[in-house]
Amino acid sequence: MEEGIKLRIESALDTIRPYLEADGGNVKIVDLTEDMVLLLELTGTCSSCPMSTMTLKAGVEEAVKKAIPEITKVEAINVPVTE
């Protein structure tokens, strides 16, 4: 992953980290695919919280896509996907 985009992603994640940390959770970058899908790992309480899918979509994905519009999707590698 290019260092410049990684820094932009980290910066976007830093805007929502205080909210995740307040509930005992966090998020870390796993990879950015060639088709611009950001893969994250939810850590701490976020990894087992029943609201984690909503947190991912409404909070994390929104913050990242707002800061880096070229990212098409954000997925957590350790959260079951429910569409």
Chimera marker file (.cmm) of the C-alpha trace (Angstrom):
<marker_set name="trace">
<marker id="1" x="0.000" y="0.000" z="0.000" r="1" g="1" b="0" radius="0.5"/>
<marker id="2" x="1.309" y="3.433" z="-0.920" r="1" g="1" b="0" radius="0.5"/>
<marker id="3" x="2.505" y="5.356" z="2.150" r="1" g="1" b="0" radius="0.5"/>
<marker id="4" x="0.642" y="8.551" z="1.176" r="1" g="1" b="0" radius="0.5"/>
<marker id="5" x="-2.765" y="6.875" z="1.039" r="1" g="1" b="0" radius="0.5"/>
<marker id="6" x="-2.018" y="4.919" z="4.212" r="1" g="1" b="0" radius="0.5"/>
<marker id="7" x="-1.388" y="8.200" z="6.045" r="1" g="1" b="0" radius="0.5"/>
<marker id="8" x="-4.649" y="9.627" z="4.667" r="1" g="1" b="0" radius="0.5"/>
<marker id="9" x="-6.541" y="6.525" z="5.841" r="1" g="1" b="0" radius="0.5"/>
<marker id="10" x="-4.942" y="6.689" z="9.299" r="1" g="1" b="0" radius="0.5"/>
<marker id="11" x="-5.863" y="10.363" z="9.514" r="1" g="1" b="0" radius="0.5"/>
<marker id="12" x="-9.492" y="9.580" z="8.627" r="1" g="1" b="0" radius="0.5"/>
<marker id="13" x="-9.565" y="6.730" z="11.153" r="1" g="1" b="0" radius="0.5"/>
<marker id="14" x="-8.135" y="9.036" z="13.816" r="1" g="1" b="0" radius="0.5"/>
<marker id="15" x="-11.278" y="11.183" z="13.527" r="1" g="1" b="0" radius="0.5"/>
<marker id="16" x="-13.449" y="8.292" z="14.731" r="1" g="1" b="0" radius="0.5"/>
<marker id="17" x="-11.007" y="6.438" z="17.002" r="1" g="1" b="0" radius="0.5"/>
<marker id="18" x="-12.000" y="8.391" z="20.136" r="1" g="1" b="0" radius="0.5"/>
<marker id="19" x="-15.567" y="7.073" z="19.767" r="1" g="1" b="0" radius="0.5"/>
<marker id="20" x="-14.379" y="3.500" z="19.273" r="1" g="1" b="0" radius="0.5"/>
<marker id="21" x="-11.909" y="3.768" z="22.158" r="1" g="1" b="0" radius="0.5"/>
<marker id="22" x="-14.614" y="5.158" z="24.447" r="1" g="1" b="0" radius="0.5"/>
<marker id="23" x="-16.344" y="1.784" z="24.093" r="1" g="1" b="0" radius="0.5"/>
<marker id="24" x="-13.119" y="-0.216" z="24.466" r="1" g="1" b="0" radius="0.5"/>
<marker id="25" x="-12.532" y="-0.848" z="20.779" r="1" g="1" b="0" radius="0.5"/>
<marker id="26" x="-10.346" y="0.279" z="17.909" r="1" g="1" b="0" radius="0.5"/>
<marker id="27" x="-9.620" y="-0.414" z="14.268" r="1" g="1" b="0" radius="0.5"/>
<marker id="28" x="-6.459" y="-1.193" z="12.336" r="1" g="1" b="0" radius="0.5"/>
<marker id="29" x="-5.624" y="-1.268" z="8.644" r="1" g="1" b="0" radius="0.5"/>
<marker id="30" x="-5.095" y="-4.721" z="7.160" r="1" g="1" b="0" radius="0.5"/>
<marker id="31" x="-4.842" y="-3.951" z="3.431" r="1" g="1" b="0" radius="0.5"/>
<marker id="32" x="-6.106" y="-1.880" z="0.531" r="1" g="1" b="0" radius="0.5"/>
<marker id="33" x="-7.022" y="-4.038" z="-2.451" r="1" g="1" b="0" radius="0.5"/>
<marker id="34" x="-6.315" y="-3.139" z="-6.078" r="1" g="1" b="0" radius="0.5"/>
<marker id="35" x="-9.995" y="-2.269" z="-6.547" r="1" g="1" b="0" radius="0.5"/>
<marker id="36" x="-9.761" y="0.200" z="-3.629" r="1" g="1" b="0" radius="0.5"/>
<marker id="37" x="-11.531" y="-1.868" z="-0.961" r="1" g="1" b="0" radius="0.5"/>
<marker id="38" x="-10.109" y="-1.063" z="2.457" r="1" g="1" b="0" radius="0.5"/>
<marker id="39" x="-9.800" y="-4.096" z="4.707" r="1" g="1" b="0" radius="0.5"/>
<marker id="40" x="-9.792" y="-3.374" z="8.423" r="1" g="1" b="0" radius="0.5"/>
<marker id="41" x="-9.681" y="-5.373" z="11.612" r="1" g="1" b="0" radius="0.5"/>
<marker id="42" x="-11.945" y="-4.292" z="14.434" r="1" g="1" b="0" radius="0.5"/>
<marker id="43" x="-10.174" y="-4.815" z="17.737" r="1" g="1" b="0" radius="0.5"/>
<marker id="44" x="-11.110" y="-4.849" z="21.394" r="1" g="1" b="0" radius="0.5"/>
<marker id="45" x="-14.820" y="-4.815" z="22.131" r="1" g="1" b="0" radius="0.5"/>
<marker id="46" x="-15.546" y="-3.785" z="18.525" r="1" g="1" b="0" radius="0.5"/>
<marker id="47" x="-14.620" y="-7.258" z="17.307" r="1" g="1" b="0" radius="0.5"/>
<marker id="48" x="-17.459" y="-8.908" z="19.218" r="1" g="1" b="0" radius="0.5"/>
<marker id="49" x="-20.043" y="-6.140" z="19.502" r="1" g="1" b="0" radius="0.5"/>
<marker id="50" x="-23.400" y="-6.891" z="17.854" r="1" g="1" b="0" radius="0.5"/>
<marker id="51" x="-23.465" y="-3.286" z="16.596" r="1" g="1" b="0" radius="0.5"/>
<marker id="52" x="-20.062" y="-3.561" z="14.894" r="1" g="1" b="0" radius="0.5"/>
<marker id="53" x="-21.544" y="-3.894" z="11.401" r="1" g="1" b="0" radius="0.5"/>
<marker id="54" x="-23.469" y="-0.670" z="11.887" r="1" g="1" b="0" radius="0.5"/>
<marker id="55" x="-20.404" y="1.024" z="13.394" r="1" g="1" b="0" radius="0.5"/>
<marker id="56" x="-18.350" y="-0.059" z="10.408" r="1" g="1" b="0" radius="0.5"/>
<marker id="57" x="-20.834" y="1.199" z="7.815" r="1" g="1" b="0" radius="0.5"/>
<marker id="58" x="-22.162" y="4.340" z="9.472" r="1" g="1" b="0" radius="0.5"/>
<marker id="59" x="-18.995" y="5.476" z="11.215" r="1" g="1" b="0" radius="0.5"/>
<marker id="60" x="-15.803" y="4.044" z="9.826" r="1" g="1" b="0" radius="0.5"/>
<marker id="61" x="-16.755" y="3.722" z="6.147" r="1" g="1" b="0" radius="0.5"/>
<marker id="62" x="-18.367" y="7.155" z="6.083" r="1" g="1" b="0" radius="0.5"/>
<marker id="63" x="-15.301" y="8.841" z="7.619" r="1" g="1" b="0" radius="0.5"/>
<marker id="64" x="-12.868" y="7.053" z="5.298" r="1" g="1" b="0" radius="0.5"/>
<marker id="65" x="-14.854" y="7.594" z="2.083" r="1" g="1" b="0" radius="0.5"/>
<marker id="66" x="-15.396" y="11.261" z="2.951" r="1" g="1" b="0" radius="0.5"/>
<marker id="67" x="-11.636" y="11.769" z="3.346" r="1" g="1" b="0" radius="0.5"/>
<marker id="68" x="-10.565" y="9.448" z="0.519" r="1" g="1" b="0" radius="0.5"/>
<marker id="69" x="-13.347" y="9.249" z="-2.099" r="1" g="1" b="0" radius="0.5"/>
<marker id="70" x="-11.376" y="6.847" z="-4.293" r="1" g="1" b="0" radius="0.5"/>
<marker id="71" x="-11.939" y="4.107" z="-1.701" r="1" g="1" b="0" radius="0.5"/>
<marker id="72" x="-14.979" y="2.192" z="-2.924" r="1" g="1" b="0" radius="0.5"/>
<marker id="73" x="-15.778" y="0.094" z="0.136" r="1" g="1" b="0" radius="0.5"/>
<marker id="74" x="-14.641" y="-0.624" z="3.678" r="1" g="1" b="0" radius="0.5"/>
<marker id="75" x="-14.806" y="-4.170" z="5.021" r="1" g="1" b="0" radius="0.5"/>
<marker id="76" x="-13.860" y="-5.674" z="8.357" r="1" g="1" b="0" radius="0.5"/>
<marker id="77" x="-12.083" y="-8.996" z="8.032" r="1" g="1" b="0" radius="0.5"/>
<marker id="78" x="-13.390" y="-10.205" z="11.404" r="1" g="1" b="0" radius="0.5"/>
<marker id="79" x="-17.028" y="-9.130" z="11.263" r="1" g="1" b="0" radius="0.5"/>
<marker id="80" x="-19.755" y="-11.142" z="9.528" r="1" g="1" b="0" radius="0.5"/>
<marker id="81" x="-21.173" y="-9.205" z="6.570" r="1" g="1" b="0" radius="0.5"/>
<marker id="82" x="-24.906" y="-8.561" z="6.701" r="1" g="1" b="0" radius="0.5"/>
<marker id="83" x="-26.329" y="-6.758" z="3.705" r="1" g="1" b="0" radius="0.5"/>
<link id1="1" id2="2" r="1" g="1" b="0" radius="0.2"/>
<link id1="2" id2="3" r="1" g="1" b="0" radius="0.2"/>
<link id1="3" id2="4" r="1" g="1" b="0" radius="0.2"/>
<link id1="4" id2="5" r="1" g="1" b="0" radius="0.2"/>
<link id1="5" id2="6" r="1" g="1" b="0" radius="0.2"/>
<link id1="6" id2="7" r="1" g="1" b="0" radius="0.2"/>
<link id1="7" id2="8" r="1" g="1" b="0" radius="0.2"/>
<link id1="8" id2="9" r="1" g="1" b="0" radius="0.2"/>
<link id1="9" id2="10" r="1" g="1" b="0" radius="0.2"/>
<link id1="10" id2="11" r="1" g="1" b="0" radius="0.2"/>
<link id1="11" id2="12" r="1" g="1" b="0" radius="0.2"/>
<link id1="12" id2="13" r="1" g="1" b="0" radius="0.2"/>
<link id1="13" id2="14" r="1" g="1" b="0" radius="0.2"/>
<link id1="14" id2="15" r="1" g="1" b="0" radius="0.2"/>
<link id1="15" id2="16" r="1" g="1" b="0" radius="0.2"/>
<link id1="16" id2="17" r="1" g="1" b="0" radius="0.2"/>
<link id1="17" id2="18" r="1" g="1" b="0" radius="0.2"/>
<link id1="18" id2="19" r="1" g="1" b="0" radius="0.2"/>
<link id1="19" id2="20" r="1" g="1" b="0" radius="0.2"/>
<link id1="20" id2="21" r="1" g="1" b="0" radius="0.2"/>
<link id1="21" id2="22" r="1" g="1" b="0" radius="0.2"/>
<link id1="22" id2="23" r="1" g="1" b="0" radius="0.2"/>
<link id1="23" id2="24" r="1" g="1" b="0" radius="0.2"/>
<link id1="24" id2="25" r="1" g="1" b="0" radius="0.2"/>
<link id1="25" id2="26" r="1" g="1" b="0" radius="0.2"/>
<link id1="26" id2="27" r="1" g="1" b="0" radius="0.2"/>
<link id1="27" id2="28" r="1" g="1" b="0" radius="0.2"/>
<link id1="28" id2="29" r="1" g="1" b="0" radius="0.2"/>
<link id1="29" id2="30" r="1" g="1" b="0" radius="0.2"/>
<link id1="30" id2="31" r="1" g="1" b="0" radius="0.2"/>
<link id1="31" id2="32" r="1" g="1" b="0" radius="0.2"/>
<link id1="32" id2="33" r="1" g="1" b="0" radius="0.2"/>
<link id1="33" id2="34" r="1" g="1" b="0" radius="0.2"/>
<link id1="34" id2="35" r="1" g="1" b="0" radius="0.2"/>
<link id1="35" id2="36" r="1" g="1" b="0" radius="0.2"/>
<link id1="36" id2="37" r="1" g="1" b="0" radius="0.2"/>
<link id1="37" id2="38" r="1" g="1" b="0" radius="0.2"/>
<link id1="38" id2="39" r="1" g="1" b="0" radius="0.2"/>
<link id1="39" id2="40" r="1" g="1" b="0" radius="0.2"/>
<link id1="40" id2="41" r="1" g="1" b="0" radius="0.2"/>
<link id1="41" id2="42" r="1" g="1" b="0" radius="0.2"/>
<link id1="42" id2="43" r="1" g="1" b="0" radius="0.2"/>
<link id1="43" id2="44" r="1" g="1" b="0" radius="0.2"/>
<link id1="44" id2="45" r="1" g="1" b="0" radius="0.2"/>
<link id1="45" id2="46" r="1" g="1" b="0" radius="0.2"/>
<link id1="46" id2="47" r="1" g="1" b="0" radius="0.2"/>
<link id1="47" id2="48" r="1" g="1" b="0" radius="0.2"/>
<link id1="48" id2="49" r="1" g="1" b="0" radius="0.2"/>
<link id1="49" id2="50" r="1" g="1" b="0" radius="0.2"/>
<link id1="50" id2="51" r="1" g="1" b="0" radius="0.2"/>
<link id1="51" id2="52" r="1" g="1" b="0" radius="0.2"/>
<link id1="52" id2="53" r="1" g="1" b="0" radius="0.2"/>
<link id1="53" id2="54" r="1" g="1" b="0" radius="0.2"/>
<link id1="54" id2="55" r="1" g="1" b="0" radius="0.2"/>
<link id1="55" id2="56" r="1" g="1" b="0" radius="0.2"/>
<link id1="56" id2="57" r="1" g="1" b="0" radius="0.2"/>
<link id1="57" id2="58" r="1" g="1" b="0" radius="0.2"/>
<link id1="58" id2="59" r="1" g="1" b="0" radius="0.2"/>
<link id1="59" id2="60" r="1" g="1" b="0" radius="0.2"/>
<link id1="60" id2="61" r="1" g="1" b="0" radius="0.2"/>
<link id1="61" id2="62" r="1" g="1" b="0" radius="0.2"/>
<link id1="62" id2="63" r="1" g="1" b="0" radius="0.2"/>
<link id1="63" id2="64" r="1" g="1" b="0" radius="0.2"/>
<link id1="64" id2="65" r="1" g="1" b="0" radius="0.2"/>
<link id1="65" id2="66" r="1" g="1" b="0" radius="0.2"/>
<link id1="66" id2="67" r="1" g="1" b="0" radius="0.2"/>
<link id1="67" id2="68" r="1" g="1" b="0" radius="0.2"/>
<link id1="68" id2="69" r="1" g="1" b="0" radius="0.2"/>
<link id1="69" id2="70" r="1" g="1" b="0" radius="0.2"/>
<link id1="70" id2="71" r="1" g="1" b="0" radius="0.2"/>
<link id1="71" id2="72" r="1" g="1" b="0" radius="0.2"/>
<link id1="72" id2="73" r="1" g="1" b="0" radius="0.2"/>
<link id1="73" id2="74" r="1" g="1" b="0" radius="0.2"/>
<link id1="74" id2="75" r="1" g="1" b="0" radius="0.2"/>
<link id1="75" id2="76" r="1" g="1" b="0" radius="0.2"/>
<link id1="76" id2="77" r="1" g="1" b="0" radius="0.2"/>
<link id1="77" id2="78" r="1" g="1" b="0" radius="0.2"/>
<link id1="78" id2="79" r="1" g="1" b="0" radius="0.2"/>
<link id1="79" id2="80" r="1" g="1" b="0" radius="0.2"/>
<link id1="80" id2="81" r="1" g="1" b="0" radius="0.2"/>
<link id1="81" id2="82" r="1" g="1" b="0" radius="0.2"/>
<link id1="82" id2="83" r="1" g="1" b="0" radius="0.2"/>
</marker_set>
